[in-house]
Amino acid sequence: MSFVSTENAKANLQKELGEKSFESVKSEASATWEKLPSKTHVSGGTERQKELFYPFLRADPSYIVSVPFFEKMTFHLNEGKMLTILKKNSGSRITSITYGGKKVEGYFVNHNDLETGRKLVTATE
């Protein structure tokens, strides 16, 4: 689904893909996907919840923050940076979200912010 006109959507697609073929994009995506689990360390949660866990894809510049399944997740990013997601308390309702020690307004965090490799803390009750 696109919230821009058909013409703008086509222009965005051309800008993002350039001369790459479908097979080339598919191959790159598969290679990236295969590397992600080795960069993710998970603690907390049940074995069933760990089976349901999968990394998100960089398809949108903002990610919605929800109640984490796990107490702690660490993503090893480029240049030795680490994104750590922490869940405070064991509740099912979010009471606050902070990233890098600063309060997040709303429930969205930008991809570029996440790439800086800080702590995303979701407090629950």
C-alpha positions in Angstrom: 0.0 0.0 0.0 1.3 3.4 -0.9 0.1 6.8 0.4 1.6 8.6 -2.6 0.4 8.8 -6.2 1.1 6.0 -8.7 3.6 8.2 -10.4 5.5 9.0 -7.2 5.4 5.3 -6.2 6.9 4.4 -9.5 9.6 7.1 -9.1 10.4 5.9 -5.6 10.7 2.3 -6.8 13.0 3.3 -9.6 15.1 5.4 -7.2 15.4 2.5 -4.7 16.0 -0.3 -7.2 18.0 1.4 -10.0 19.0 -1.3 -12.5 18.7 -4.2 -10.1 16.7 -7.2 -11.3 14.0 -9.0 -9.2 16.4 -11.9 -8.7 19.2 -9.6 -7.5 17.0 -8.0 -4.9 15.6 -11.3 -3.8 19.2 -12.7 -3.4 20.4 -9.7 -1.4 17.3 -9.9 0.8 17.9 -13.6 1.4 21.5 -13.1 2.3 20.7 -10.3 4.7 17.9 -12.4 6.3 20.3 -15.4 6.8 22.8 -13.2 8.7 20.3 -11.6 11.1 19.7 -14.4 13.6 23.5 -14.7 14.3 23.4 -11.0 15.3 20.5 -11.4 17.8 20.8 -12.6 21.3 17.6 -13.1 23.3 17.1 -13.6 27.0 13.8 -14.1 28.8 10.6 -15.4 27.3 9.4 -19.0 26.9 10.8 -21.4 24.3 7.5 -21.0 22.3 7.9 -17.2 22.3 11.5 -17.6 21.1 10.2 -19.7 18.2 7.8 -16.9 17.3 10.5 -14.2 17.3 11.8 -12.9 14.0 13.8 -9.8 13.1 12.0 -6.9 11.5 12.8 -5.8 8.0 13.9 -2.3 7.0 10.7 -1.6 5.0 9.6 1.6 6.7 11.7 4.3 8.4 9.7 4.1 11.6 9.0 1.1 13.8 6.1 0.8 16.2 7.1 -0.2 19.8 4.9 -2.8 21.5 5.3 -4.8 24.7 8.4 -7.0 24.2 8.1 -10.8 24.5 11.5 -10.9 26.1 13.2 -9.2 29.1 16.2 -8.3 26.9 17.2 -8.5 23.2 20.5 -7.3 21.8 21.2 -6.6 18.1 24.8 -6.3 17.0 24.9 -3.5 14.4 27.5 -2.2 12.1 30.7 -0.6 13.5 30.5 -2.5 16.8 27.3 -0.7 17.9 24.6 -2.6 19.8 20.9 -2.0 20.0 19.5 -3.3 23.3 15.8 -3.6 23.9 14.8 -4.0 27.5 11.4 -4.7 29.1 10.9 -3.3 32.6 8.4 -5.2 34.8 6.2 -8.0 33.5 3.1 -6.2 32.5 1.1 -6.2 29.3 0.5 -2.4 29.1 3.2 0.1 28.2 3.6 2.9 30.7 6.6 4.6 29.1 9.2 4.2 26.4 12.7 5.7 26.4 15.5 5.5 23.8 19.0 6.5 24.7 17.7 7.8 28.0 15.2 10.2 26.4 11.4 9.8 26.6 9.8 8.6 23.3 6.6 10.5 22.5 4.1 8.1 21.1 4.9 4.6 20.0 7.2 5.1 17.0 11.0 5.0 16.8 12.9 6.0 13.6 15.2 3.5 11.9 18.1 6.0 11.8 17.8 6.5 15.5 17.9 2.7 16.1 21.1 2.5 14.1 22.9 4.6 16.6 22.9 1.6 18.9 21.4 2.6 22.3 19.0 1.2 24.8 15.3 1.1 24.0 13.4 0.6 27.3 9.8 -0.3 27.5 8.3 0.0 30.9 5.1 -1.9 31.6 2.5 -2.6 34.2 
